[in-house]
C-alpha cells in the first residue's frame, strides 16, 4: 500500500509543473523568440540590418550611454545616502525602529508612475514648492525649474531605491560581530580607521549586491524617465516605447529590447553570485544580541538627525502628492476626487477615471487568481524531492523578474497577434501580462512555507488513508495560508500599479489607473492635473496599505526573495 501511494504522489506532483511551464512557454519564451526574429530582419528583409543601424547611428549610442550614465549616477547617489542610515539601523536600537523601517520601504513598492507624480507634485511647475514660493515672494513664474532635467530623475531614483541600500547593507551590517571592531578600537584605531580597514572591506559584498540591484532598477526605469525626463531624455525602455507606439519601427524596438535583455540578464547573474558570496562571507553569532541604545548626546543626535532627514526626504513627495490632490483655486477641497466619477466630455472614446479604476480592479483580481494558481502549483512541485529537473526549474520560474515589463509588453504586442494566439483585442491580454510579472512573487512567497512542512505530517495523513489531494487540502494548505496571503497581496498590488507592459497591451477603452495618470499629466489644465494627483494619491494609499499588510504577515509567512 505505501509504495503504491508514494508512486501515486510522485506522479501527481510531476503534473504540477505542467501549468506554469506551459504558461511560460506561451507567454514568455515565445514572445522573446519573436523579438529575436524581428530584431534580425529589417523591413527590407536584410539580415542583421536593425543591429547594424543600432551600431552606426549616434542617436542610439547616445540613448545607451544615457541609460547607463543615469543608472550609474543614481546608484552612487543612493549608496552615499543609504550608508549612514544603514549604520544607524544596524548599530542602534531606538523607539519605533521596525515601524520606521517599514515606512521607509513604502516608496520602493509604489508604482513608478506614482513616484513620478509625487515628484511633479513637489517640485514640478505646479508643485507645492513652486506654488508656495510664488505666493510668498509674489512671483509670476515658477522659480524652481527641474522638470525635464536630470536632477529630478536622480532625486526620484534615490527616493525609489533608498530602501534597497538600507535593507541589504543594514541587514548585513547588523550581523557583523562587534568583537571585530572592538579589538581594533582597543588597539588604538580611530573610528574612521576602523571603518576603512575592517568594516568597509567586510561590507563590500553587500554594497556591491545593493549597487547592482539599484543599477538594474535604474537601468530599466520607465515611468520616472517618461514622465519627468521629457522628450530630450530617453533610456532604452523609453526608446522601445517610442519606436513601437510612436514610430512603428518594430525591428529597431526589437533590437533595443535584446540589448536591454542582455544588460539586465548579465547584471542579474552577477547580482546572484554576489548575493551568494555575501551569504557566506561572515559567520554571525548563534545568539543574536539586540543592538544597544545610543549612548550620549552625540549618538542620539546622529540617530535623530539621520531619521529626520530620511523621513523628510521620503515623506515630502508623498505629502505633497496628497496636498496637491486637494488644492484648488478656491482652497482645499475634494473637487478633483469628485471629478473622478464624471465624464464631462460625454464622448464614447473618453474613458472616465472611475472606469479606469474599475478596469484596474478587474485586472488586478484576475491577475491575483491566475498568479496564485500558477504560483502555488509551481511551488508545490519545487517543494518536492530534490532532483536535477527541480533545480533547473527553480531559476527558470524566476526569469520574468529579470526581464523588464516594457520588453514583456513589446513581446506580447508582436507575438500575440496571429492565430492560434491572436489575443490583441482580448480582454485577458492585460491580466496575462500582469500575471507574468506577478506569479514569481507568489512562488517565492509560498515555496519556503511548503518546504518547512515536516514530511512526517504528510506520511501520517497518508497512513491514515488520505489520498494525495486530501493530504494537500488538509495538511499543506492550512500551513501555507499566511504565505499564500502574502503572495496574493503581492500579485494584486503589482497589477494595480503595473505601467510598462500595460502601455503596450491596453486598448483605449481598457485604460488602467497608471495609464490614466500618465495621460492626465500630459494634458494641459488644472482639472486634468488635479485628477492625476487624486488618482495617484488613491493608488499610493492602496499600495501602501498592501505593503503594510505584507509587513504584518511577513514574520510568519516565510518569504524567500
C-alpha positions in Angstrom: 0.0 0.0 0.0 2.7 2.5 1.0 4.8 2.2 -2.2 1.7 2.5 -4.3 0.6 5.6 -2.6 4.2 7.0 -2.8 4.3 6.3 -6.5 0.9 8.0 -7.0 2.0 11.0 -5.0 5.1 11.3 -7.3 3.0 11.1 -10.4 0.6 13.7 -9.1 3.4 16.0 -8.2 5.1 15.8 -11.6 1.9 17.1 -13.3 2.1 20.2 -11.1 4.9 21.6 -13.2 2.9 21.5 -16.4 0.7 24.6 -16.0 3.5 27.1 -15.1 5.8 25.6 -17.8 3.0 25.9 -20.4 2.3 29.5 -19.3 6.0 30.5 -19.5 6.3 28.7 -22.9 3.4 30.6 -24.4 3.7 34.0 -22.8 7.4 34.4 -22.0 9.7 32.3 -24.2 7.5 32.5 -27.4 7.4 36.4 -27.3 11.1 36.6 -26.6 11.8 34.4 -29.6 9.5 36.6 -31.7 11.6 39.6 -30.5 14.7 37.8 -31.6 13.2 37.1 -35.0 12.0 40.6 -35.6 15.4 42.1 -34.5 17.4 40.1 -37.0 15.5 41.2 -40.1 14.7 44.8 -41.2 11.7 46.0 -43.2 13.6 45.2 -46.5 14.4 41.6 -45.4 18.1 42.3 -44.9 19.6 40.1 -42.2 21.1 41.9 -39.2 20.1 45.3 -40.7 18.5 46.7 -37.5 21.5 45.7 -35.4 23.8 47.4 -37.9 21.8 50.6 -37.8 22.0 50.5 -34.0 25.8 50.2 -34.0 26.4 53.0 -36.6 23.8 55.7 -35.6 25.0 58.1 -33.0 21.5 58.6 -31.6 21.0 55.1 -30.4 24.5 55.0 -28.9 23.7 58.2 -27.0 20.5 56.5 -25.7 22.5 53.6 -24.5 25.1 55.9 -22.9 22.4 58.0 -21.2 20.8 54.8 -19.9 24.0 53.6 -18.3 25.1 57.0 -17.2 21.9 57.9 -15.3 21.8 54.4 -13.8 25.4 54.7 -12.5 24.8 58.2 -11.1 21.6 57.1 -9.4 23.3 54.1 -7.9 26.2 56.2 -6.5 23.9 58.8 -5.0 21.6 56.1 -3.5 24.6 54.3 -1.9 26.0 57.5 -0.5 22.6 58.4 1.1 21.8 54.9 2.4 25.1 54.0 4.0 24.7 56.4 7.1 21.1 55.2 7.5 22.3 51.5 7.3 24.8 52.2 10.0 22.2 53.7 12.3 19.7 50.9 11.8 22.4 48.2 12.2 24.1 49.5 15.3 21.4 51.2 17.4 18.1 50.4 18.9 15.5 53.2 19.2 11.8 53.6 19.6 9.5 52.6 16.7 12.5 51.2 14.8 10.5 48.4 13.0 7.7 50.9 12.1 10.2 53.4 10.7 11.9 50.7 8.7 8.6 49.6 7.2 7.6 53.2 6.4 10.9 53.8 4.6 10.2 50.8 2.4 6.9 52.2 1.1 8.4 54.3 -1.7 10.0 51.2 -3.3 6.7 49.3 -3.6 4.9 52.3 -5.1 4.2 52.2 -8.8 6.8 54.3 -10.8 4.0 56.4 -12.2 3.0 57.4 -8.7 6.7 58.2 -7.8 6.9 60.5 -10.9 3.6 62.1 -10.0 4.7 62.7 -6.4 7.9 64.5 -7.5 5.9 66.5 -10.0 3.6 67.5 -7.1 6.6 68.5 -5.0 9.0 70.2 -7.5 7.1 70.4 -10.8 5.9 73.8 -12.3 2.6 73.4 -10.5 4.1 71.7 -7.4 3.8 72.6 -3.8 7.3 74.2 -3.6 6.8 76.4 -6.6 3.2 77.4 -5.6 4.5 78.3 -2.1 7.5 80.3 -3.4 5.4 82.2 -5.9 2.8 83.1 -3.3 5.4 84.0 -0.7 7.6 86.3 -3.0 4.8 87.3 -5.4 6.5 85.7 -8.4 4.8 85.4 -11.8 6.7 82.2 -12.8 7.9 79.1 -11.0 11.4 79.7 -9.6 12.3 76.0 -9.3 12.7 74.7 -12.9 13.6 71.0 -12.6 11.0 69.4 -14.9 12.7 67.5 -17.8 16.1 67.7 -16.1 18.4 65.0 -15.0 18.4 66.3 -11.4 14.7 65.5 -10.9 15.2 62.0 -12.3 18.2 61.4 -9.9 16.1 62.6 -6.9 13.2 60.3 -7.9 15.5 57.3 -8.3 17.0 58.0 -4.9 13.6 58.2 -3.4 12.5 54.9 -5.1 15.7 52.8 -4.4 16.8 54.2 -1.0 15.4 51.2 0.9 17.4 48.7 -1.2 20.7 50.1 0.2 19.2 50.5 3.6 17.9 46.9 3.9 20.6 45.0 2.1 23.6 46.8 3.6 21.9 47.4 7.0 20.8 43.8 7.4 24.3 42.6 6.5 26.0 45.2 8.8 23.8 44.1 11.7 25.3 40.6 11.5 28.9 41.7 11.9 30.3 40.6 15.3 31.1 43.6 17.4 34.3 41.9 18.6 35.9 42.5 15.2 35.7 46.3 15.6 36.1 46.3 19.4 39.5 44.7 19.1 40.7 47.3 16.7 39.4 50.1 18.9 41.2 48.6 21.9 44.4 48.7 20.0 44.0 52.4 19.5 42.4 52.6 16.0 40.2 55.7 15.4 36.6 55.1 14.4 37.2 56.2 10.8 40.3 54.0 10.5 38.3 51.0 11.9 35.6 51.6 9.3 38.0 52.0 6.4 40.2 49.0 7.3 37.8 46.5 8.8 34.1 47.3 8.3 34.2 48.5 4.7 36.1 45.5 3.3 33.7 43.1 5.0 30.7 45.1 3.8 31.9 45.1 0.1 29.8 42.0 -1.0 26.6 43.6 0.4 27.5 47.0 -1.0 28.1 45.5 -4.4 24.9 43.5 -4.2 22.9 46.6 -3.4 24.7 48.6 -6.1 23.9 46.0 -8.8 20.2 45.7 -7.8 19.8 49.5 -7.7 21.6 49.7 -11.1 19.2 47.2 -12.6 16.1 49.1 -11.4 17.5 52.4 -12.6 18.8 50.9 -15.9 15.2 49.6 -16.6 13.5 52.8 -15.3 10.5 53.6 -17.5 7.7 55.6 -15.8 10.0 58.0 -14.0 12.0 58.8 -17.2 9.0 59.0 -19.4 7.1 61.5 -17.1 9.9 63.5 -15.6 12.5 63.3 -18.3 10.6 64.7 -21.2 11.3 64.2 -25.0 15.1 65.1 -24.7 15.8 62.2 -22.3 15.3 58.6 -23.4 16.5 55.4 -21.8 16.4 52.1 -23.7 12.9 51.4 -22.1 11.5 54.8 -23.2 13.1 54.4 -26.7 11.5 50.9 -27.1 8.1 52.5 -26.2 8.6 55.4 -28.7 9.9 53.2 -31.6 6.9 50.9 -31.1 3.9 53.1 -30.5 5.0 56.4 -32.0 7.3 55.5 -34.9 6.0 51.9 -35.6 9.6 50.8 -36.1 9.3 47.3 -34.7 12.7 45.9 -35.9 14.6 48.7 -34.1 12.4 48.3 -31.0 13.2 44.6 -31.0 17.0 45.2 -31.3 16.8 47.7 -28.3 14.8 45.0 -26.4 17.6 42.5 -27.0 20.2 45.0 -25.8 18.1 45.6 -22.7 17.7 41.9 -22.0 21.4 41.3 -22.4 22.3 44.1 -19.9 19.7 43.1 -17.3 20.4 39.3 -17.5 24.2 39.9 -17.1 23.6 42.3 -14.2 21.2 39.8 -12.6 23.7 37.0 -13.0 26.4 39.0 -11.3 24.0 40.0 -8.6 23.0 36.4 -7.7 26.7 35.4 -7.5 27.5 38.4 -5.2 24.4 37.5 -3.1 25.8 34.0 -2.5 29.2 35.5 -1.6 27.6 37.8 0.9 25.7 34.9 2.5 28.9 33.1 3.4 31.3 36.0 3.9 30.8 36.1 7.6 29.5 33.7 10.3 27.0 35.6 12.5 26.8 34.8 16.2 24.5 32.0 17.1 22.9 34.1 19.8 21.9 37.4 18.2 22.2 40.3 20.6 19.9 43.3 20.5 21.5 46.5 19.3 22.3 48.9 22.1 20.5 52.2 22.5 22.5 55.4 21.6 24.9 56.3 24.4 25.3 60.0 25.0 24.1 63.2 23.3 26.4 62.7 20.2 24.9 59.3 19.3 21.4 60.4 20.0 21.9 63.4 17.7 23.3 61.1 15.0 20.3 58.8 15.2 17.7 61.7 15.4 19.3 63.6 12.6 19.5 60.6 10.3 15.9 59.6 11.0 14.7 63.2 10.5 16.5 63.5 7.1 15.2 60.1 6.0 11.6 60.8 6.9 11.6 64.3 5.5 13.1 63.3 2.2 10.9 60.2 1.8 7.8 61.7 3.2 7.8 65.1 1.5 6.9 63.9 -2.0 4.1 61.7 -0.7 2.7 64.5 1.5 3.0 66.9 -1.5 1.0 64.4 -3.6 -1.8 64.2 -1.0 -1.8 68.0 -0.6 -1.8 68.8 -4.3 -4.8 66.5 -4.8 -6.9 68.7 -2.6 -5.5 72.1 -3.6 -8.0 74.0 -5.8 -8.3 77.7 -6.8 -10.9 78.0 -4.0 -8.8 76.4 -1.3 -8.6 72.9 0.0 -11.5 70.7 -1.4 -12.2 67.2 -2.7 -13.2 68.6 -6.1 -10.7 66.5 -8.1 -11.8 63.3 -6.3 -15.4 64.0 -7.2 -14.5 64.6 -10.8 -13.2 61.1 -11.0 -16.8 59.9 -11.2 -17.8 62.2 -14.0 -17.5 62.2 -17.8 -17.7 65.9 -18.8 -16.8 65.2 -22.4 -19.7 62.8 -22.9 -17.5 61.1 -25.5 -17.7 57.4 -26.5 -13.9 57.3 -26.7 -13.3 59.1 -23.4 -12.8 56.7 -20.5 -13.7 58.5 -17.3 -11.4 58.0 -14.3 -13.8 55.8 -12.4 -13.9 53.4 -15.4 -10.1 53.2 -15.3 -10.3 52.4 -11.6 -12.8 49.7 -12.3 -10.6 48.3 -15.1 -7.6 48.2 -12.8 -9.6 46.4 -10.0 -10.8 43.8 -12.5 -7.4 43.2 -14.0 -5.8 43.0 -10.5 -8.4 40.5 -9.3 -7.9 38.4 -12.4 -4.1 38.6 -12.0 -4.4 37.5 -8.4 -6.4 34.4 -9.3 -4.1 33.4 -12.2 -0.9 34.2 -10.3 -2.0 32.3 -7.2 -3.0 29.2 -9.2 0.2 29.1 -11.3 2.5 30.2 -8.4 1.1 27.6 -6.0 1.3 24.7 -8.5 4.9 25.7 -9.3 5.8 26.0 -5.6 4.2 22.7 -4.8 6.3 21.0 -7.5 9.5 22.7 -6.3 8.9 21.7 -2.7 9.0 18.0 -3.7 12.1 15.8 -3.6 15.3 17.3 -4.9 16.2 16.5 -8.5 18.1 17.9 -11.4 14.8 18.9 -13.0 13.7 20.6 -9.8 17.0 22.5 -9.6 16.6 23.6 -13.2 13.0 24.8 -12.9 13.5 26.9 -9.8 15.5 29.6 -11.5 13.5 29.1 -14.7 10.3 30.2 -13.0 12.1 33.4 -11.8 13.2 34.5 -15.3 10.3 37.1 -15.8 11.7 39.0 -12.8 14.9 39.7 -14.8 13.1 40.9 -17.8 11.7 44.5 -18.0 7.9 44.9 -18.2 8.4 47.1 -21.3 10.2 44.2 -23.1 7.5 41.8 -22.0 4.8 44.2 -23.2 6.5 44.6 -26.6 6.8 40.8 -26.9 3.1 40.5 -26.3 2.4 43.1 -28.9 4.3 41.4 -31.8 3.8 37.7 -30.8 0.1 37.5 -29.8 -1.4 39.0 -33.0 -1.9 35.8 -35.1 -3.8 32.5 -34.7 -3.9 30.5 -32.6 -2.7 33.1 -30.2 -4.5 36.2 -31.6 -5.1 38.0 -28.3 -4.5 41.6 -29.4 -8.2 42.5 -28.7 -8.8 40.1 -25.9 -9.9 41.3 -22.5 -7.4 38.8 -21.0 -4.3 40.2 -22.6 -3.5 42.6 -19.7 -4.1 40.1 -16.9 -1.8 37.6 -18.7 0.9 40.2 -18.9 0.5 41.2 -15.3 0.5 37.5 -14.2 3.8 37.0 -15.9 5.3 39.7 -13.7 3.4 38.7 -10.5 3.5 34.9 -10.4 7.2 34.6 -9.5 6.5 36.6 -6.3 3.8 34.0 -5.4 6.3 31.2 -5.9 8.9 32.9 -3.7 6.3 33.6 -1.0 4.7 30.1 -0.9 7.8 27.9 -1.5 9.5 28.4 1.9 6.3 27.6 3.7 5.8 24.3 1.8 9.4 23.3 2.3 9.1 23.9 6.1 6.3 21.3 6.4 7.8 18.1 8.0 7.5 15.0 5.8 6.2 13.1 8.8 2.9 15.1 8.7 2.2 14.1 5.1 3.2 10.5 5.8 0.9 10.3 8.9 -2.0 11.5 6.8 -1.2 9.0 4.0 -1.0 6.2 6.6 -4.5 7.1 7.8 -5.8 6.6 4.3 -5.7 10.2 2.9 -5.2 10.5 -0.9 -2.5 12.9 -2.2 -5.2 15.5 -2.9 -6.6 15.1 0.6 -3.1 15.5 2.1 -2.7 18.7 0.1 -6.1 20.1 1.4 -5.8 19.1 5.0 -2.0 19.5 5.7 -0.3 21.8 3.1 -3.0 24.4 2.5 -3.6 25.4 6.2 0.1 25.6 6.9 0.9 27.8 3.9 -2.2 30.1 4.5 -0.2 33.2 5.6 2.4 32.8 2.8 -0.4 32.5 0.3 -1.9 35.7 1.6 1.4 37.4 1.1 1.7 36.2 -2.5 -1.9 37.2 -3.2 -1.3 40.8 -1.9 1.9 41.0 -4.0 0.0 39.9 -7.1 -2.9 42.3 -6.6 -0.7 45.4 -5.8 1.7 44.7 -8.6 -1.1 44.5 -11.1 -2.7 47.7 -9.8 0.5 49.7 -10.4 1.9 48.0 -13.5 2.7 50.5 -16.2 5.3 49.3 -18.6 3.6 46.2 -20.1 0.2 47.8 -19.9 1.3 50.7 -22.1 1.8 48.2 -24.9 -1.2 45.9 -24.3 -4.0 48.1 -23.2 -6.6 49.4 -25.7 -8.1 52.9 -25.2 -11.3 51.6 -23.7 -9.4 49.5 -21.2 -7.3 52.2 -19.6 -5.9 51.4 -16.2 -5.1 53.8 -13.3 -1.4 54.2 -14.2 -2.2 54.9 -17.8 -4.9 57.4 -16.8 -2.4 59.2 -14.5 0.1 59.4 -17.4 -2.4 60.8 -19.8 -3.8 63.3 -17.4 -0.3 64.6 -16.6 0.3 65.0 -20.3 -2.8 67.2 -20.9 -3.0 70.9 -20.0 -5.4 72.3 -17.5 -5.8 72.4 -13.7 -8.6 69.9 -13.8 -6.5 67.2 -15.6 -3.5 67.9 -13.3 -5.7 67.7 -10.2 -7.3 64.4 -11.3 -3.9 62.9 -11.9 -2.9 63.9 -8.4 -6.1 62.4 -7.0 -5.7 59.1 -8.8 -2.1 58.9 -7.8 -3.0 59.5 -4.2 -5.6 56.7 -4.2 -3.1 54.3 -5.8 -0.5 55.3 -3.3 -2.8 54.7 -0.3 -3.9 51.3 -1.6 -0.3 50.2 -2.4 1.0 51.4 1.0 -1.8 49.6 2.8 -1.0 46.4 0.9 2.7 46.7 1.8 1.9 47.3 5.5 -0.3 44.1 5.4 2.7 42.3 3.9 4.9 43.5 6.7 2.4 42.3 9.3 2.2 38.8 7.6 5.9 38.7 6.7 7.2 37.4 10.1 5.4 34.1 9.8 4.9 33.8 6.0 8.3 32.5 5.3 9.1 34.7 2.3 12.1 34.0 0.2 13.5 36.8 -2.0 
